[in-house]
Amino acid sequence: MITQEVIQESLTKIRPYLLEDGGDVELVRVTGDGIVEVRLTGSCQSCPMSIMTLRAGIERALMLAHHEVKRVEQVH
């Protein structure tokens, strides 16, 4: 099972790209079945492209880095 610490480390590598545009990502939890729950903050919160950021950016990066990750979900 993948740990929150491992996912947090991966998010640290993604974070600079989000910060460039005034946004950020916060890890909420990692479930036992490979679902990573995150909260987009800053400008990412209200950006109309946030779903693209979530899927093509965050989810793709986490799934490539960790085969245990099945999906990334945004929570509020």
Biopython code that builds the backbone (N, CA, C, O; Angstrom):
import numpy as np
from Bio.PDB.StructureBuilder import StructureBuilder

atoms = [
    (1, "MET", "N", (0.839, -1.191, 0.000)),
    (1, "MET", "CA", (0.000, 0.000, 0.000)),
    (1, "MET", "C", (0.881, 1.251, 0.000)),
    (1, "MET", "O", (1.883, 1.312, 0.712)),
    (2, "ILE", "N", (0.511, 2.213, -0.777)),
    (2, "ILE", "CA", (1.282, 3.449, -0.887)),
    (2, "ILE", "C", (0.966, 4.368, 0.294)),
    (2, "ILE", "O", (-0.177, 4.445, 0.744)),
    (3, "THR", "N", (1.977, 5.051, 0.780)),
    (3, "THR", "CA", (1.783, 5.891, 1.970)),
    (3, "THR", "C", (1.577, 7.359, 1.602)),
    (3, "THR", "O", (1.928, 7.798, 0.507)),
    (4, "GLN", "N", (1.010, 8.091, 2.525)),
    (4, "GLN", "CA", (0.806, 9.529, 2.343)),
    (4, "GLN", "C", (2.143, 10.244, 2.171)),
    (4, "GLN", "O", (2.245, 11.209, 1.414)),
    (5, "GLU", "N", (3.159, 9.770, 2.871)),
    (5, "GLU", "CA", (4.473, 10.403, 2.795)),
    (5, "GLU", "C", (5.049, 10.304, 1.386)),
    (5, "GLU", "O", (5.636, 11.263, 0.885)),
    (6, "VAL", "N", (4.883, 9.155, 0.752)),
    (6, "VAL", "CA", (5.395, 8.944, -0.600)),
    (6, "VAL", "C", (4.659, 9.847, -1.590)),
    (6, "VAL", "O", (5.281, 10.459, -2.457)),
    (7, "ILE", "N", (3.341, 9.927, -1.460)),
    (7, "ILE", "CA", (2.551, 10.789, -2.337)),
    (7, "ILE", "C", (2.901, 12.250, -2.084)),
    (7, "ILE", "O", (3.010, 13.033, -3.028)),
    (8, "GLN", "N", (3.074, 12.619, -0.833)),
    (8, "GLN", "CA", (3.440, 13.999, -0.488)),
    (8, "GLN", "C", (4.762, 14.382, -1.162)),
    (8, "GLN", "O", (4.910, 15.497, -1.663)),
    (9, "GLU", "N", (5.707, 13.463, -1.169)),
    (9, "GLU", "CA", (6.999, 13.711, -1.816)),
    (9, "GLU", "C", (6.822, 13.936, -3.323)),
    (9, "GLU", "O", (7.461, 14.817, -3.899)),
    (10, "SER", "N", (5.967, 13.151, -3.951)),
    (10, "SER", "CA", (5.702, 13.328, -5.383)),
    (10, "SER", "C", (4.999, 14.648, -5.655)),
    (10, "SER", "O", (5.298, 15.316, -6.645)),
    (11, "LEU", "N", (4.072, 15.030, -4.795)),
    (11, "LEU", "CA", (3.377, 16.305, -4.974)),
    (11, "LEU", "C", (4.342, 17.476, -4.839)),
    (11, "LEU", "O", (4.147, 18.516, -5.469)),
    (12, "THR", "N", (5.371, 17.317, -4.031)),
    (12, "THR", "CA", (6.388, 18.355, -3.869)),
    (12, "THR", "C", (7.086, 18.637, -5.196)),
    (12, "THR", "O", (7.488, 19.769, -5.464)),
    (13, "LYS", "N", (7.228, 17.604, -6.025)),
    (13, "LYS", "CA", (7.861, 17.780, -7.337)),
    (13, "LYS", "C", (6.926, 18.464, -8.335)),
    (13, "LYS", "O", (7.394, 19.141, -9.251)),
    (14, "ILE", "N", (5.626, 18.298, -8.171)),
    (14, "ILE", "CA", (4.622, 18.894, -9.064)),
    (14, "ILE", "C", (4.310, 20.331, -8.655)),
    (14, "ILE", "O", (4.010, 21.176, -9.498)),
    (15, "ARG", "N", (4.382, 20.593, -7.379)),
    (15, "ARG", "CA", (3.956, 21.864, -6.793)),
    (15, "ARG", "C", (4.535, 23.117, -7.464)),
    (15, "ARG", "O", (3.789, 24.080, -7.640)),
    (16, "PRO", "N", (5.812, 23.165, -7.846)),
    (16, "PRO", "CA", (6.341, 24.394, -8.459)),
    (16, "PRO", "C", (5.574, 24.845, -9.708)),
    (16, "PRO", "O", (5.451, 26.044, -9.958)),
    (17, "TYR", "N", (5.066, 23.906, -10.481)),
    (17, "TYR", "CA", (4.306, 24.251, -11.683)),
    (17, "TYR", "C", (2.974, 24.915, -11.322)),
    (17, "TYR", "O", (2.516, 25.829, -12.008)),
    (18, "LEU", "N", (2.373, 24.450, -10.255)),
    (18, "LEU", "CA", (1.120, 25.049, -9.799)),
    (18, "LEU", "C", (1.363, 26.425, -9.184)),
    (18, "LEU", "O", (0.592, 27.358, -9.410)),
    (19, "LEU", "N", (2.421, 26.542, -8.419)),
    (19, "LEU", "CA", (2.745, 27.808, -7.757)),
    (19, "LEU", "C", (3.041, 28.920, -8.762)),
    (19, "LEU", "O", (2.780, 30.092, -8.487)),
    (20, "GLU", "N", (3.586, 28.557, -9.928)),
    (20, "GLU", "CA", (3.867, 29.556, -10.965)),
    (20, "GLU", "C", (2.612, 30.326, -11.362)),
    (20, "GLU", "O", (2.683, 31.505, -11.707)),
    (21, "ASP", "N", (1.465, 29.654, -11.311)),
    (21, "ASP", "CA", (0.206, 30.279, -11.696)),
    (21, "ASP", "C", (-0.646, 30.681, -10.494)),
    (21, "ASP", "O", (-1.824, 31.004, -10.650)),
    (22, "GLY", "N", (-0.064, 30.663, -9.309)),
    (22, "GLY", "CA", (-0.783, 31.099, -8.113)),
    (22, "GLY", "C", (-1.647, 30.035, -7.469)),
    (22, "GLY", "O", (-2.486, 30.348, -6.624)),
    (23, "GLY", "N", (-1.454, 28.774, -7.857)),
    (23, "GLY", "CA", (-2.238, 27.686, -7.289)),
    (23, "GLY", "C", (-1.389, 26.767, -6.436)),
    (23, "GLY", "O", (-0.191, 26.987, -6.256)),
    (24, "ASP", "N", (-2.028, 25.741, -5.918)),
    (24, "ASP", "CA", (-1.322, 24.742, -5.121)),
    (24, "ASP", "C", (-2.215, 23.516, -4.990)),
    (24, "ASP", "O", (-3.387, 23.540, -5.366)),
    (25, "VAL", "N", (-1.644, 22.450, -4.454)),
    (25, "VAL", "CA", (-2.384, 21.217, -4.222)),
    (25, "VAL", "C", (-2.090, 20.748, -2.802)),
    (25, "VAL", "O", (-0.959, 20.830, -2.324)),
    (26, "GLU", "N", (-3.120, 20.260, -2.149)),
    (26, "GLU", "CA", (-3.009, 19.777, -0.771)),
    (26, "GLU", "C", (-3.464, 18.318, -0.746)),
    (26, "GLU", "O", (-4.547, 17.999, -1.238)),
    (27, "LEU", "N", (-2.657, 17.445, -0.184)),
    (27, "LEU", "CA", (-3.034, 16.043, -0.050)),
    (27, "LEU", "C", (-4.026, 15.898, 1.093)),
    (27, "LEU", "O", (-3.758, 16.334, 2.212)),
    (28, "VAL", "N", (-5.168, 15.287, 0.812)),
    (28, "VAL", "CA", (-6.182, 15.056, 1.838)),
    (28, "VAL", "C", (-6.007, 13.662, 2.417)),
    (28, "VAL", "O", (-5.880, 13.504, 3.631)),
    (29, "ARG", "N", (-5.999, 12.638, 1.545)),
    (29, "ARG", "CA", (-5.759, 11.274, 2.031)),
    (29, "ARG", "C", (-5.493, 10.343, 0.866)),
    (29, "ARG", "O", (-5.780, 10.655, -0.290)),
    (30, "VAL", "N", (-4.936, 9.188, 1.207)),
    (30, "VAL", "CA", (-4.713, 8.106, 0.251)),
    (30, "VAL", "C", (-5.494, 6.915, 0.767)),
    (30, "VAL", "O", (-5.291, 6.485, 1.902)),
    (31, "THR", "N", (-6.387, 6.374, -0.056)),
    (31, "THR", "CA", (-7.192, 5.238, 0.374)),
    (31, "THR", "C", (-6.446, 3.930, 0.120)),
    (31, "THR", "O", (-5.471, 3.892, -0.631)),
    (32, "GLY", "N", (-6.911, 2.878, 0.746)),
    (32, "GLY", "CA", (-6.302, 1.567, 0.590)),
    (32, "GLY", "C", (-6.447, 0.977, -0.797)),
    (32, "GLY", "O", (-5.711, 0.062, -1.167)),
    (33, "ASP", "N", (-7.403, 1.501, -1.576)),
    (33, "ASP", "CA", (-7.605, 0.963, -2.925)),
    (33, "ASP", "C", (-6.995, 1.843, -4.009)),
    (33, "ASP", "O", (-7.394, 1.750, -5.170)),
    (34, "GLY", "N", (-6.034, 2.696, -3.652)),
    (34, "GLY", "CA", (-5.267, 3.448, -4.634)),
    (34, "GLY", "C", (-5.870, 4.754, -5.103)),
    (34, "GLY", "O", (-5.478, 5.275, -6.147)),
    (35, "ILE", "N", (-6.817, 5.293, -4.354)),
    (35, "ILE", "CA", (-7.399, 6.585, -4.694)),
    (35, "ILE", "C", (-6.692, 7.663, -3.878)),
    (35, "ILE", "O", (-6.589, 7.565, -2.655)),
    (36, "VAL", "N", (-6.210, 8.690, -4.569)),
    (36, "VAL", "CA", (-5.551, 9.816, -3.912)),
    (36, "VAL", "C", (-6.527, 10.981, -3.938)),
    (36, "VAL", "O", (-6.977, 11.394, -5.006)),
    (37, "GLU", "N", (-6.851, 11.507, -2.776)),
    (37, "GLU", "CA", (-7.764, 12.648, -2.676)),
    (37, "GLU", "C", (-6.946, 13.902, -2.407)),
    (37, "GLU", "O", (-6.141, 13.958, -1.477)),
    (38, "VAL", "N", (-7.174, 14.906, -3.248)),
    (38, "VAL", "CA", (-6.441, 16.167, -3.123)),
    (38, "VAL", "C", (-7.420, 17.335, -3.112)),
    (38, "VAL", "O", (-8.572, 17.210, -3.527)),
    (39, "ARG", "N", (-6.937, 18.459, -2.632)),
    (39, "ARG", "CA", (-7.701, 19.707, -2.656)),
    (39, "ARG", "C", (-6.856, 20.730, -3.411)),
    (39, "ARG", "O", (-5.719, 21.010, -3.031)),
    (40, "LEU", "N", (-7.414, 21.278, -4.470)),
    (40, "LEU", "CA", (-6.733, 22.345, -5.193)),
    (40, "LEU", "C", (-6.996, 23.657, -4.470)),
    (40, "LEU", "O", (-8.121, 23.924, -4.047)),
    (41, "THR", "N", (-5.963, 24.471, -4.328)),
    (41, "THR", "CA", (-6.089, 25.725, -3.597)),
    (41, "THR", "C", (-5.558, 26.877, -4.444)),
    (41, "THR", "O", (-5.028, 26.673, -5.537)),
    (42, "GLY", "N", (-5.709, 28.075, -3.924)),
    (42, "GLY", "CA", (-5.247, 29.263, -4.630)),
    (42, "GLY", "C", (-6.016, 29.452, -5.919)),
    (42, "GLY", "O", (-7.217, 29.189, -5.976)),
    (43, "SER", "N", (-5.330, 29.908, -6.957)),
    (43, "SER", "CA", (-6.007, 30.162, -8.233)),
    (43, "SER", "C", (-6.500, 28.877, -8.889)),
    (43, "SER", "O", (-7.390, 28.934, -9.737)),
    (44, "CYS", "N", (-5.951, 27.729, -8.526)),
    (44, "CYS", "CA", (-6.420, 26.450, -9.088)),
    (44, "CYS", "C", (-7.861, 26.150, -8.658)),
    (44, "CYS", "O", (-8.593, 25.454, -9.361)),
    (45, "GLN", "N", (-8.248, 26.669, -7.526)),
    (45, "GLN", "CA", (-9.570, 26.421, -6.970)),
    (45, "GLN", "C", (-10.688, 26.895, -7.893)),
    (45, "GLN", "O", (-11.712, 26.224, -8.026)),
    (46, "SER", "N", (-10.499, 28.033, -8.522)),
    (46, "SER", "CA", (-11.565, 28.610, -9.340)),
    (46, "SER", "C", (-11.242, 28.613, -10.835)),
    (46, "SER", "O", (-12.016, 29.142, -11.632)),
    (47, "CYS", "N", (-10.129, 28.040, -11.213)),
    (47, "CYS", "CA", (-9.710, 28.047, -12.614)),
    (47, "CYS", "C", (-10.570, 27.095, -13.446)),
    (47, "CYS", "O", (-10.793, 25.954, -13.041)),
    (48, "PRO", "N", (-11.058, 27.552, -14.608)),
    (48, "PRO", "CA", (-11.861, 26.681, -15.463)),
    (48, "PRO", "C", (-11.059, 25.502, -16.035)),
    (48, "PRO", "O", (-11.648, 24.532, -16.511)),
    (49, "MET", "N", (-9.753, 25.578, -15.993)),
    (49, "MET", "CA", (-8.900, 24.491, -16.494)),
    (49, "MET", "C", (-8.438, 23.545, -15.389)),
    (49, "MET", "O", (-7.583, 22.691, -15.626)),
    (50, "SER", "N", (-8.984, 23.686, -14.203)),
    (50, "SER", "CA", (-8.506, 22.883, -13.076)),
    (50, "SER", "C", (-8.694, 21.384, -13.286)),
    (50, "SER", "O", (-7.892, 20.597, -12.785)),
    (51, "ILE", "N", (-9.728, 20.969, -14.008)),
    (51, "ILE", "CA", (-9.916, 19.541, -14.252)),
    (51, "ILE", "C", (-8.793, 19.002, -15.143)),
    (51, "ILE", "O", (-8.367, 17.858, -14.986)),
    (52, "MET", "N", (-8.321, 19.823, -16.068)),
    (52, "MET", "CA", (-7.179, 19.421, -16.900)),
    (52, "MET", "C", (-5.907, 19.323, -16.057)),
    (52, "MET", "O", (-5.104, 18.404, -16.224)),
    (53, "THR", "N", (-5.742, 20.277, -15.160)),
    (53, "THR", "CA", (-4.593, 20.239, -14.255)),
    (53, "THR", "C", (-4.637, 18.973, -13.420)),
    (53, "THR", "O", (-3.618, 18.312, -13.222)),
    (54, "LEU", "N", (-5.825, 18.640, -12.931)),
    (54, "LEU", "CA", (-5.984, 17.461, -12.097)),
    (54, "LEU", "C", (-5.683, 16.184, -12.877)),
    (54, "LEU", "O", (-4.895, 15.356, -12.421)),
    (55, "ARG", "N", (-6.292, 16.018, -14.030)),
    (55, "ARG", "CA", (-6.155, 14.772, -14.807)),
    (55, "ARG", "C", (-4.834, 14.668, -15.561)),
    (55, "ARG", "O", (-4.099, 13.694, -15.399)),
    (56, "ALA", "N", (-4.535, 15.668, -16.382)),
    (56, "ALA", "CA", (-3.360, 15.595, -17.253)),
    (56, "ALA", "C", (-2.065, 15.932, -16.520)),
    (56, "ALA", "O", (-0.980, 15.561, -16.967)),
    (57, "GLY", "N", (-2.176, 16.625, -15.410)),
    (57, "GLY", "CA", (-0.984, 16.997, -14.658)),
    (57, "GLY", "C", (-0.765, 16.130, -13.440)),
    (57, "GLY", "O", (0.123, 15.278, -13.422)),
    (58, "ILE", "N", (-1.569, 16.347, -12.431)),
    (58, "ILE", "CA", (-1.377, 15.687, -11.138)),
    (58, "ILE", "C", (-1.615, 14.179, -11.231)),
    (58, "ILE", "O", (-0.755, 13.393, -10.833)),
    (59, "GLU", "N", (-2.773, 13.772, -11.753)),
    (59, "GLU", "CA", (-3.087, 12.341, -11.814)),
    (59, "GLU", "C", (-2.072, 11.588, -12.675)),
    (59, "GLU", "O", (-1.575, 10.533, -12.280)),
    (60, "ARG", "N", (-1.775, 12.125, -13.829)),
    (60, "ARG", "CA", (-0.832, 11.453, -14.732)),
    (60, "ARG", "C", (0.538, 11.288, -14.072)),
    (60, "ARG", "O", (1.131, 10.211, -14.133)),
    (61, "ALA", "N", (1.038, 12.342, -13.449)),
    (61, "ALA", "CA", (2.351, 12.283, -12.797)),
    (61, "ALA", "C", (2.366, 11.253, -11.674)),
    (61, "ALA", "O", (3.320, 10.486, -11.546)),
    (62, "LEU", "N", (1.312, 11.234, -10.859)),
    (62, "LEU", "CA", (1.268, 10.280, -9.746)),
    (62, "LEU", "C", (1.132, 8.843, -10.237)),
    (62, "LEU", "O", (1.754, 7.937, -9.683)),
    (63, "MET", "N", (0.326, 8.630, -11.269)),
    (63, "MET", "CA", (0.144, 7.274, -11.789)),
    (63, "MET", "C", (1.412, 6.756, -12.461)),
    (63, "MET", "O", (1.713, 5.566, -12.376)),
    (64, "LEU", "N", (2.150, 7.629, -13.122)),
    (64, "LEU", "CA", (3.416, 7.216, -13.731)),
    (64, "LEU", "C", (4.469, 6.891, -12.680)),
    (64, "LEU", "O", (5.261, 5.964, -12.850)),
    (65, "ALA", "N", (4.472, 7.653, -11.602)),
    (65, "ALA", "CA", (5.467, 7.459, -10.549)),
    (65, "ALA", "C", (5.139, 6.298, -9.619)),
    (65, "ALA", "O", (6.036, 5.692, -9.035)),
    (66, "HIS", "N", (3.843, 5.988, -9.483)),
    (66, "HIS", "CA", (3.416, 4.980, -8.507)),
    (66, "HIS", "C", (2.319, 4.107, -9.116)),
    (66, "HIS", "O", (1.181, 4.551, -9.268)),
    (67, "HIS", "N", (2.656, 2.888, -9.456)),
    (67, "HIS", "CA", (1.668, 2.017, -10.103)),
    (67, "HIS", "C", (0.480, 1.694, -9.198)),
    (67, "HIS", "O", (-0.557, 1.240, -9.681)),
    (68, "GLU", "N", (0.617, 1.921, -7.900)),
    (68, "GLU", "CA", (-0.486, 1.652, -6.966)),
    (68, "GLU", "C", (-1.608, 2.675, -7.072)),
    (68, "GLU", "O", (-2.737, 2.392, -6.673)),
    (69, "VAL", "N", (-1.314, 3.871, -7.608)),
    (69, "VAL", "CA", (-2.312, 4.921, -7.732)),
    (69, "VAL", "C", (-3.249, 4.594, -8.891)),
    (69, "VAL", "O", (-2.817, 4.445, -10.034)),
    (70, "LYS", "N", (-4.522, 4.486, -8.580)),
    (70, "LYS", "CA", (-5.539, 4.152, -9.577)),
    (70, "LYS", "C", (-6.268, 5.384, -10.103)),
    (70, "LYS", "O", (-6.700, 5.419, -11.255)),
    (71, "ARG", "N", (-6.400, 6.401, -9.237)),
    (71, "ARG", "CA", (-7.149, 7.595, -9.613)),
    (71, "ARG", "C", (-6.827, 8.715, -8.622)),
    (71, "ARG", "O", (-6.471, 8.465, -7.470)),
    (72, "VAL", "N", (-6.960, 9.952, -9.097)),
    (72, "VAL", "CA", (-6.832, 11.119, -8.225)),
    (72, "VAL", "C", (-8.170, 11.841, -8.266)),
    (72, "VAL", "O", (-8.693, 12.152, -9.337)),
    (73, "GLU", "N", (-8.709, 12.099, -7.095)),
    (73, "GLU", "CA", (-10.019, 12.766, -6.970)),
    (73, "GLU", "C", (-9.840, 14.102, -6.256)),
    (73, "GLU", "O", (-9.056, 14.226, -5.315)),
    (74, "GLN", "N", (-10.582, 15.091, -6.727)),
    (74, "GLN", "CA", (-10.585, 16.391, -6.064)),
    (74, "GLN", "C", (-11.695, 16.414, -5.022)),
    (74, "GLN", "O", (-12.835, 16.044, -5.304)),
    (75, "VAL", "N", (-11.355, 16.847, -3.828)),
    (75, "VAL", "CA", (-12.354, 17.027, -2.771)),
    (75, "VAL", "C", (-12.339, 18.499, -2.367)),
    (75, "VAL", "O", (-11.360, 19.209, -2.594)),
    (76, "HIS", "N", (-13.415, 18.933, -1.778)),
    (76, "HIS", "CA", (-13.521, 20.356, -1.404)),
    (76, "HIS", "C", (-13.488, 20.541, 0.082)),
    (76, "HIS", "O", (-13.566, 21.670, 0.565)),
]
sb = StructureBuilder()
sb.init_structure("model")
sb.init_model(0)
sb.init_chain("A")
sb.init_seg("    ")
for serial, (resi, resn, name, xyz) in enumerate(atoms, 1):
    if name == "N":
        sb.init_residue(resn, " ", resi, " ")
    sb.init_atom(name, np.array(xyz, "f"), 0.0, 1.0, " ", f" {name:<3s}", serial, name[0])
structure = sb.get_structure()
